């Protein structure tokens, strides 16, 4: 990428360079400032960022990420990563105090150029994706997307519940039990159950086991005691994979294999997760969901008492023969 991969001063006077591990706290501060600006509270942690940098497969700070600084202060960040042979992932944020100065436009160009580098011989039908999402009410970001040729493609919700009292226990269908995973012994079982449960979801593509395990089952916030399998005998029928930081409790993945849907297993898994969080003294639980989810997930979450707290929108742009999605910059 030539000078884009070394320290280079833009016409705007900002320094663009690859980040180092020493930038983790400064990058986290940018993300948290954006969260505070959008939602009135900040939850992202430096430990989450460091885990992503360490454990995302084939991701390298030297080639796949950028920071923008002004007089030593990091004011923006962007990153890209190859999700699969026909898809690129990515993310970017500009500190609210420095928006409207052309920084986002420069990061767009870096992300798109890196996409072409990662897929120089892309086949017909390539979908290059930089996914994430911008707050639905962030008109400046939405205008920036539109000015660069992007269009709205998908809406996502953050749904929450406040556990003001001990949640109702789950009702399990006959023959179904639940247990926490056993790290090492259950890794491949969890992986295959996850893959089958999510094959109907928008943007799904089969993962490679070792890459999936590296990204999901490592890091400071991986807690196997918050990962649960719904079982019938020795057969896994569903999963709920949860996590927590000092500031947030998340149901990260909830899925049931196709043959076992419409039996109440998903709702039982969700209520089981609520009960475990409550037992640990956690009173606020969140999850993210595709607003157009085809499996009835939104209705399930509403039945369990969850409500929509935030809405995000993803955007798409044609680069070659396919599409590209980018989060707010």
Secondary structure as UniProt FT lines:
FT   HELIX           2..5
FT   STRAND          8..9
FT   TURN            11..12
FT   STRAND          15..17
FT   HELIX           21..23
FT   HELIX           24..39
FT   HELIX           46..55
FT   TURN            57..58
FT   HELIX           61..64
FT   STRAND          65..70
FT   TURN            71..72
FT   STRAND          73..84
FT   TURN            85..86
FT   STRAND          87..94
FT   HELIX           96..98
FT   TURN            99..100
FT   HELIX           103..118
FT   TURN            119..121
FT   TURN            124..125
FT   STRAND          134..135
FT   TURN            136..137
FT   HELIX           139..147
FT   TURN            148..149
FT   STRAND          151..162
FT   TURN            174..175
FT   STRAND          177..180
FT   TURN            183..185
FT   HELIX           187..197
FT   TURN            198..200
FT   TURN            202..203
FT   HELIX           209..216
FT   TURN            220..221
FT   HELIX           224..226
FT   STRAND          227..232
FT   TURN            233..234
FT   STRAND          235..244
FT   STRAND          249..256
FT   HELIX           258..260
FT   HELIX           265..279
FT   TURN            280..281
FT   STRAND          284..290
FT   TURN            291..292
FT   TURN            294..295
FT   HELIX           297..303
FT   TURN            304..305
FT   STRAND          307..318
FT   STRAND          323..326
//
